[in-house]
Amino acid sequence: MSAEARDKDQVANGGNLLSRPVKVVNIGLDRFAKELDEQSVPVVQVEWAPPAGGNAKLAALLAKLGS
């Protein structure tokens, strides 16, 4: 059985997902990444914010400009 098939089988059968070290990609919340880093958890921080600061009308207008 391949490693991928074994992983899928473990997930399907409620296997231990944390049997290997955790690696995290954190999107947006700087504090969450900092807490993980302080616990020596490998983490990559991705800076992200909603388009147009979350303003749906402005985001729709900006999307029209891009098309």
Phi and psi in radians as a Rosetta constraint file:
Dihedral C 1 N 2 CA 2 C 2 CIRCULARHARMONIC -1.248 0.35
Dihedral N 2 CA 2 C 2 N 3 CIRCULARHARMONIC 2.817 0.35
Dihedral C 2 N 3 CA 3 C 3 CIRCULARHARMONIC -1.061 0.35
Dihedral N 3 CA 3 C 3 N 4 CIRCULARHARMONIC -0.696 0.35
Dihedral C 3 N 4 CA 4 C 4 CIRCULARHARMONIC -1.123 0.35
Dihedral N 4 CA 4 C 4 N 5 CIRCULARHARMONIC -0.774 0.35
Dihedral C 4 N 5 CA 5 C 5 CIRCULARHARMONIC -1.119 0.35
Dihedral N 5 CA 5 C 5 N 6 CIRCULARHARMONIC -0.699 0.35
Dihedral C 5 N 6 CA 6 C 6 CIRCULARHARMONIC -1.108 0.35
Dihedral N 6 CA 6 C 6 N 7 CIRCULARHARMONIC -0.737 0.35
Dihedral C 6 N 7 CA 7 C 7 CIRCULARHARMONIC -1.092 0.35
Dihedral N 7 CA 7 C 7 N 8 CIRCULARHARMONIC -0.771 0.35
Dihedral C 7 N 8 CA 8 C 8 CIRCULARHARMONIC -1.094 0.35
Dihedral N 8 CA 8 C 8 N 9 CIRCULARHARMONIC -0.695 0.35
Dihedral C 8 N 9 CA 9 C 9 CIRCULARHARMONIC -1.121 0.35
Dihedral N 9 CA 9 C 9 N 10 CIRCULARHARMONIC -0.738 0.35
Dihedral C 9 N 10 CA 10 C 10 CIRCULARHARMONIC -1.100 0.35
Dihedral N 10 CA 10 C 10 N 11 CIRCULARHARMONIC -0.744 0.35
Dihedral C 10 N 11 CA 11 C 11 CIRCULARHARMONIC -1.121 0.35
Dihedral N 11 CA 11 C 11 N 12 CIRCULARHARMONIC -0.815 0.35
Dihedral C 11 N 12 CA 12 C 12 CIRCULARHARMONIC -1.074 0.35
Dihedral N 12 CA 12 C 12 N 13 CIRCULARHARMONIC -0.560 0.35
Dihedral C 12 N 13 CA 13 C 13 CIRCULARHARMONIC -1.776 0.35
Dihedral N 13 CA 13 C 13 N 14 CIRCULARHARMONIC 0.284 0.35
Dihedral C 13 N 14 CA 14 C 14 CIRCULARHARMONIC 1.279 0.35
Dihedral N 14 CA 14 C 14 N 15 CIRCULARHARMONIC 0.488 0.35
Dihedral C 14 N 15 CA 15 C 15 CIRCULARHARMONIC -1.108 0.35
Dihedral N 15 CA 15 C 15 N 16 CIRCULARHARMONIC 2.978 0.35
Dihedral C 15 N 16 CA 16 C 16 CIRCULARHARMONIC -1.356 0.35
Dihedral N 16 CA 16 C 16 N 17 CIRCULARHARMONIC 1.790 0.35
Dihedral C 16 N 17 CA 17 C 17 CIRCULARHARMONIC -1.207 0.35
Dihedral N 17 CA 17 C 17 N 18 CIRCULARHARMONIC -0.347 0.35
Dihedral C 17 N 18 CA 18 C 18 CIRCULARHARMONIC -1.824 0.35
Dihedral N 18 CA 18 C 18 N 19 CIRCULARHARMONIC 0.526 0.35
Dihedral C 18 N 19 CA 19 C 19 CIRCULARHARMONIC -1.328 0.35
Dihedral N 19 CA 19 C 19 N 20 CIRCULARHARMONIC -0.238 0.35
Dihedral C 19 N 20 CA 20 C 20 CIRCULARHARMONIC -2.071 0.35
Dihedral N 20 CA 20 C 20 N 21 CIRCULARHARMONIC 2.840 0.35
Dihedral C 20 N 21 CA 21 C 21 CIRCULARHARMONIC -1.010 0.35
Dihedral N 21 CA 21 C 21 N 22 CIRCULARHARMONIC 2.506 0.35
Dihedral C 21 N 22 CA 22 C 22 CIRCULARHARMONIC -1.464 0.35
Dihedral N 22 CA 22 C 22 N 23 CIRCULARHARMONIC 2.420 0.35
Dihedral C 22 N 23 CA 23 C 23 CIRCULARHARMONIC -2.207 0.35
Dihedral N 23 CA 23 C 23 N 24 CIRCULARHARMONIC 2.339 0.35
Dihedral C 23 N 24 CA 24 C 24 CIRCULARHARMONIC -2.175 0.35
Dihedral N 24 CA 24 C 24 N 25 CIRCULARHARMONIC 2.404 0.35
Dihedral C 24 N 25 CA 25 C 25 CIRCULARHARMONIC -1.930 0.35
Dihedral N 25 CA 25 C 25 N 26 CIRCULARHARMONIC 2.022 0.35
Dihedral C 25 N 26 CA 26 C 26 CIRCULARHARMONIC -1.808 0.35
Dihedral N 26 CA 26 C 26 N 27 CIRCULARHARMONIC 2.259 0.35
Dihedral C 26 N 27 CA 27 C 27 CIRCULARHARMONIC -1.974 0.35
Dihedral N 27 CA 27 C 27 N 28 CIRCULARHARMONIC 1.936 0.35
Dihedral C 27 N 28 CA 28 C 28 CIRCULARHARMONIC 1.690 0.35
Dihedral N 28 CA 28 C 28 N 29 CIRCULARHARMONIC -0.979 0.35
Dihedral C 28 N 29 CA 29 C 29 CIRCULARHARMONIC -1.470 0.35
Dihedral N 29 CA 29 C 29 N 30 CIRCULARHARMONIC 1.700 0.35
Dihedral C 29 N 30 CA 30 C 30 CIRCULARHARMONIC -0.993 0.35
Dihedral N 30 CA 30 C 30 N 31 CIRCULARHARMONIC -0.702 0.35
Dihedral C 30 N 31 CA 31 C 31 CIRCULARHARMONIC -1.100 0.35
Dihedral N 31 CA 31 C 31 N 32 CIRCULARHARMONIC -0.663 0.35
Dihedral C 31 N 32 CA 32 C 32 CIRCULARHARMONIC -1.079 0.35
Dihedral N 32 CA 32 C 32 N 33 CIRCULARHARMONIC -0.792 0.35
Dihedral C 32 N 33 CA 33 C 33 CIRCULARHARMONIC -1.099 0.35
Dihedral N 33 CA 33 C 33 N 34 CIRCULARHARMONIC -0.690 0.35
Dihedral C 33 N 34 CA 34 C 34 CIRCULARHARMONIC -1.115 0.35
Dihedral N 34 CA 34 C 34 N 35 CIRCULARHARMONIC -0.743 0.35
Dihedral C 34 N 35 CA 35 C 35 CIRCULARHARMONIC -1.069 0.35
Dihedral N 35 CA 35 C 35 N 36 CIRCULARHARMONIC -0.748 0.35
Dihedral C 35 N 36 CA 36 C 36 CIRCULARHARMONIC -1.127 0.35
Dihedral N 36 CA 36 C 36 N 37 CIRCULARHARMONIC -0.773 0.35
Dihedral C 36 N 37 CA 37 C 37 CIRCULARHARMONIC -1.049 0.35
Dihedral N 37 CA 37 C 37 N 38 CIRCULARHARMONIC -0.699 0.35
Dihedral C 37 N 38 CA 38 C 38 CIRCULARHARMONIC -1.120 0.35
Dihedral N 38 CA 38 C 38 N 39 CIRCULARHARMONIC -0.372 0.35
Dihedral C 38 N 39 CA 39 C 39 CIRCULARHARMONIC -1.738 0.35
Dihedral N 39 CA 39 C 39 N 40 CIRCULARHARMONIC 0.239 0.35
Dihedral C 39 N 40 CA 40 C 40 CIRCULARHARMONIC 1.087 0.35
Dihedral N 40 CA 40 C 40 N 41 CIRCULARHARMONIC 0.505 0.35
Dihedral C 40 N 41 CA 41 C 41 CIRCULARHARMONIC -1.557 0.35
Dihedral N 41 CA 41 C 41 N 42 CIRCULARHARMONIC 2.214 0.35
Dihedral C 41 N 42 CA 42 C 42 CIRCULARHARMONIC -1.072 0.35
Dihedral N 42 CA 42 C 42 N 43 CIRCULARHARMONIC 2.170 0.35
Dihedral C 42 N 43 CA 43 C 43 CIRCULARHARMONIC -2.476 0.35
Dihedral N 43 CA 43 C 43 N 44 CIRCULARHARMONIC 2.433 0.35
Dihedral C 43 N 44 CA 44 C 44 CIRCULARHARMONIC -1.983 0.35
Dihedral N 44 CA 44 C 44 N 45 CIRCULARHARMONIC 2.204 0.35
Dihedral C 44 N 45 CA 45 C 45 CIRCULARHARMONIC -1.653 0.35
Dihedral N 45 CA 45 C 45 N 46 CIRCULARHARMONIC 2.232 0.35
Dihedral C 45 N 46 CA 46 C 46 CIRCULARHARMONIC -1.980 0.35
Dihedral N 46 CA 46 C 46 N 47 CIRCULARHARMONIC 2.094 0.35
Dihedral C 46 N 47 CA 47 C 47 CIRCULARHARMONIC -1.302 0.35
Dihedral N 47 CA 47 C 47 N 48 CIRCULARHARMONIC 2.188 0.35
Dihedral C 47 N 48 CA 48 C 48 CIRCULARHARMONIC -2.648 0.35
Dihedral N 48 CA 48 C 48 N 49 CIRCULARHARMONIC 2.541 0.35
Dihedral C 48 N 49 CA 49 C 49 CIRCULARHARMONIC -2.548 0.35
Dihedral N 49 CA 49 C 49 N 50 CIRCULARHARMONIC 2.660 0.35
Dihedral C 49 N 50 CA 50 C 50 CIRCULARHARMONIC -1.047 0.35
Dihedral N 50 CA 50 C 50 N 51 CIRCULARHARMONIC 2.530 0.35
Dihedral C 50 N 51 CA 51 C 51 CIRCULARHARMONIC -0.960 0.35
Dihedral N 51 CA 51 C 51 N 52 CIRCULARHARMONIC 2.435 0.35
Dihedral C 51 N 52 CA 52 C 52 CIRCULARHARMONIC 1.015 0.35
Dihedral N 52 CA 52 C 52 N 53 CIRCULARHARMONIC 0.533 0.35
Dihedral C 52 N 53 CA 53 C 53 CIRCULARHARMONIC 1.108 0.35
Dihedral N 53 CA 53 C 53 N 54 CIRCULARHARMONIC 0.358 0.35
Dihedral C 53 N 54 CA 54 C 54 CIRCULARHARMONIC 1.599 0.35
Dihedral N 54 CA 54 C 54 N 55 CIRCULARHARMONIC -0.012 0.35
Dihedral C 54 N 55 CA 55 C 55 CIRCULARHARMONIC -1.390 0.35
Dihedral N 55 CA 55 C 55 N 56 CIRCULARHARMONIC 1.883 0.35
Dihedral C 55 N 56 CA 56 C 56 CIRCULARHARMONIC -1.095 0.35
Dihedral N 56 CA 56 C 56 N 57 CIRCULARHARMONIC -0.710 0.35
Dihedral C 56 N 57 CA 57 C 57 CIRCULARHARMONIC -1.140 0.35
Dihedral N 57 CA 57 C 57 N 58 CIRCULARHARMONIC -0.774 0.35
Dihedral C 57 N 58 CA 58 C 58 CIRCULARHARMONIC -1.152 0.35
Dihedral N 58 CA 58 C 58 N 59 CIRCULARHARMONIC -0.688 0.35
Dihedral C 58 N 59 CA 59 C 59 CIRCULARHARMONIC -1.081 0.35
Dihedral N 59 CA 59 C 59 N 60 CIRCULARHARMONIC -0.691 0.35
Dihedral C 59 N 60 CA 60 C 60 CIRCULARHARMONIC -1.131 0.35
Dihedral N 60 CA 60 C 60 N 61 CIRCULARHARMONIC -0.707 0.35
Dihedral C 60 N 61 CA 61 C 61 CIRCULARHARMONIC -1.146 0.35
Dihedral N 61 CA 61 C 61 N 62 CIRCULARHARMONIC -0.730 0.35
Dihedral C 61 N 62 CA 62 C 62 CIRCULARHARMONIC -1.128 0.35
Dihedral N 62 CA 62 C 62 N 63 CIRCULARHARMONIC -0.645 0.35
Dihedral C 62 N 63 CA 63 C 63 CIRCULARHARMONIC -1.107 0.35
Dihedral N 63 CA 63 C 63 N 64 CIRCULARHARMONIC -0.641 0.35
Dihedral C 63 N 64 CA 64 C 64 CIRCULARHARMONIC -1.132 0.35
Dihedral N 64 CA 64 C 64 N 65 CIRCULARHARMONIC -0.630 0.35
Dihedral C 64 N 65 CA 65 C 65 CIRCULARHARMONIC -1.145 0.35
Dihedral N 65 CA 65 C 65 N 66 CIRCULARHARMONIC -0.587 0.35
Dihedral C 65 N 66 CA 66 C 66 CIRCULARHARMONIC -1.383 0.35
Dihedral N 66 CA 66 C 66 N 67 CIRCULARHARMONIC -0.175 0.35
